[in-house]
C-alpha cells in the first residue's frame, strides 16, 4: 500500500477521491497549494500525487512542479474540469496523466495501475499466476496479464511479440470475458491489491 497526496480545494471532491484511493493506500488531503507544499516538505514518502489544476491560492501544476524537485519519478495525475490544451501539455511535461472531472475508478484506473506496479514489485509474478489458475488462462493471455501488470503499453507489446493488433484485441476480449472485467487496467488493479 502506498501514500497518496490529494490536492483539491473542494472538500467534497477530496473526500470522494480519498474514498476511491483509500482502498489502494493511505491518503492525505490538502485543500490549497500552500497546504500541499507543507505536505511535500514533510518528508512523507509519497507514492502518488492527485492534483487539481485550479486551486484557490495557486496552480496545481505549480504544486506538481515543486513536487517534481524531490519526487521526480512519482506517478501523478492532474485533474481539471476543462480540457485546456496548455494545461494538458504542461501536465505531460511534468510527467503526469491528465484526467477530466468528474472522474472515478474507471478514469483513474491507468494511473492506479502505474502506482500499484511501482509499489508492488515482486508481487507481479504471484498476481499473474493467481490469474492464470483462477481463470484458466492460455499462455498468451497469461503473458498479456503479466505485461499489463508491468505497465507495458499495447503498442509496445504488439511490436515486441510481432502480433497483429486485431489478434491482440481478440486475446484481450477472451481474457476479459473469462475474468469478467471491463478492461485490463481494472483487472490489473484488483490483481495487485488481491481483490481479484
C-alpha positions in Angstrom: 0.0 0.0 0.0 1.3 3.5 -0.9 0.9 7.1 0.2 -1.4 9.4 -1.9 -1.3 13.1 -1.7 -4.7 14.5 -2.8 -4.7 18.3 -3.6 -8.1 19.9 -4.3 -9.8 22.9 -2.8 -13.2 21.3 -2.9 -13.8 19.3 0.3 -16.4 17.0 -1.3 -14.0 16.2 -4.2 -11.2 15.5 -1.7 -13.4 13.1 0.3 -14.6 11.4 -2.9 -11.1 10.9 -4.1 -10.0 9.6 -0.7 -12.8 7.1 -0.8 -11.7 5.8 -4.2 -8.0 5.9 -3.5 -8.2 4.7 0.1 -8.6 1.1 -0.9 -5.1 1.3 -2.5 -3.2 3.2 0.2 -3.1 5.9 2.8 -4.4 9.3 1.7 -3.5 12.7 2.9 -5.5 15.7 1.6 -4.6 19.3 1.0 -7.1 22.0 0.3 -4.7 24.5 -1.1 -1.4 25.0 -2.8 0.1 26.2 0.5 -1.1 23.1 2.4 0.2 20.8 -0.4 3.6 22.4 -0.2 3.7 21.8 3.5 2.9 18.2 3.0 5.6 18.0 0.3 8.1 19.4 2.8 7.1 16.9 5.5 9.3 14.1 4.3 6.5 11.7 3.7 7.5 9.0 1.2 4.8 9.8 -1.4 3.9 7.1 -3.9 1.4 9.2 -5.9 0.0 12.6 -6.4 -3.6 13.5 -7.4 -3.7 17.3 -8.0 -6.5 19.6 -9.3 -5.2 22.3 -11.6 -7.3 25.1 -10.2 -6.7 25.9 -6.5 -7.9 28.9 -4.6 -4.3 30.1 -3.9 -2.4 28.9 -6.9 -2.0 26.4 -9.7 -1.9 22.6 -9.1 0.6 22.5 -11.9 2.9 24.7 -9.9 2.4 22.3 -6.9 3.4 19.4 -9.1 6.5 21.3 -10.4 7.5 21.7 -6.8 6.8 18.0 -6.1 9.0 17.0 -9.0 12.1 18.5 -7.3 12.0 15.8 -4.7 9.8 13.2 -6.3 10.9 13.1 -9.9 9.5 9.7 -10.8 6.4 9.5 -8.5 3.2 8.8 -10.5 1.0 11.8 -10.8 -2.4 12.6 -12.2 -3.7 16.2 -12.8 -7.4 16.8 -12.7 -9.4 19.5 -14.4 -12.9 20.4 -15.2 -11.8 21.8 -18.5 -9.8 20.3 -21.4 -7.2 23.1 -21.8 -4.5 22.3 -24.3 -1.9 24.3 -22.5 -2.6 22.6 -19.2 -2.6 19.1 -20.8 0.8 19.9 -22.4 2.3 21.2 -19.2 1.0 18.1 -17.3 2.7 15.9 -19.9 5.9 17.9 -19.5 5.7 17.3 -15.7 5.3 13.5 -16.5 1.7 13.4 -15.2 -1.5 11.9 -16.6 -4.4 14.3 -17.3 -8.0 13.3 -16.4 -11.1 15.5 -16.8 -13.5 15.7 -13.8 -15.8 14.3 -12.7 -13.9 11.0 -12.6 -14.0 7.8 -10.7 -12.1 4.5 -10.5 -12.5 3.7 -14.2 -10.9 7.0 -15.3 -8.2 6.7 -12.7 -7.5 3.0 -13.5 -4.4 3.5 -15.7 -2.9 5.9 -13.1 -3.7 3.4 -10.3 -2.1 0.6 -12.3 1.1 2.7 -12.7 1.1 3.3 -8.9 0.5 -0.3 -8.0 3.1 -1.6 -10.4 5.7 0.6 -8.8 4.8 -0.2 -5.3 4.3 -3.9 -5.6 7.5 -5.1 -7.3 7.8 -8.9 -6.8 4.0 -9.4 -6.4 3.6 -9.3 -10.2 4.6 -12.9 -10.7 2.3 -14.1 -7.9 -0.6 -12.0 -9.3 -0.1 -13.4 -12.8 0.0 -16.9 -11.5 -3.2 -16.3 -9.4 -5.0 -15.1 -12.6 -3.7 -18.0 -14.7 -5.0 -20.6 -12.2 -8.2 -18.8 -11.3 -9.5 -18.2 -14.8 -7.7 -21.0 -16.7 -5.8 -18.5 -18.9 -3.9 -19.6 -22.0 -0.2 -18.9 -22.2 -0.8 -15.9 -24.4 -3.5 -14.5 -22.1 -1.2 -15.0 -19.1 1.6 -13.2 -21.0 -0.8 -10.3 -21.6 -1.8 -10.1 -17.9 1.9 -10.0 -16.9 2.7 -7.3 -19.5 -0.3 -5.2 -18.2 0.8 -5.6 -14.6 4.3 -4.4 -15.6 2.6 -1.3 -17.2 3.6 -2.1 -20.8 1.6 -0.4 -23.4 -0.4 -2.3 -26.0 1.7 -1.0 -28.9 4.9 -1.9 -27.2 3.6 -5.5 -26.5 2.3 -5.9 -30.1 5.6 -4.7 -31.6 7.7 -6.9 -29.3 5.7 -10.1 -30.0 5.0 -9.4 -33.7 1.3 -10.0 -33.0 -1.3 -8.0 -35.0 -3.4 -5.5 -33.2 -6.6 -7.5 -34.1 -5.1 -10.7 -32.7 -4.1 -8.9 -29.5 -7.7 -7.5 -29.2 -9.1 -11.0 -29.6 -6.9 -12.3 -26.8 -7.8 -9.4 -24.6 -11.5 -9.9 -25.2 -11.3 -13.6 -24.4 -9.2 -12.8 -21.3 -11.7 -10.2 -20.1 -14.6 -12.5 -20.7 -13.0 -15.2 -18.6 -12.2 -12.9 -15.8 -15.5 -10.9 -16.1 -13.8 -7.5 -16.3 -14.5 -4.5 -18.5 -10.8 -3.5 -19.1 -7.2 -4.6 -18.4 -6.5 -1.7 -16.1 -9.2 -2.6 -13.6 -8.2 -6.2 -13.8 -4.6 -5.3 -13.0 -5.5 -3.1 -10.1 -7.6 -5.8 -8.5 -4.9 -8.4 -9.0 -2.3 -6.3 -7.4 -4.5 -5.5 -4.4 -5.6 -9.1 -4.1 -9.2 -8.2 -4.9 -9.4 -10.5 -7.9 
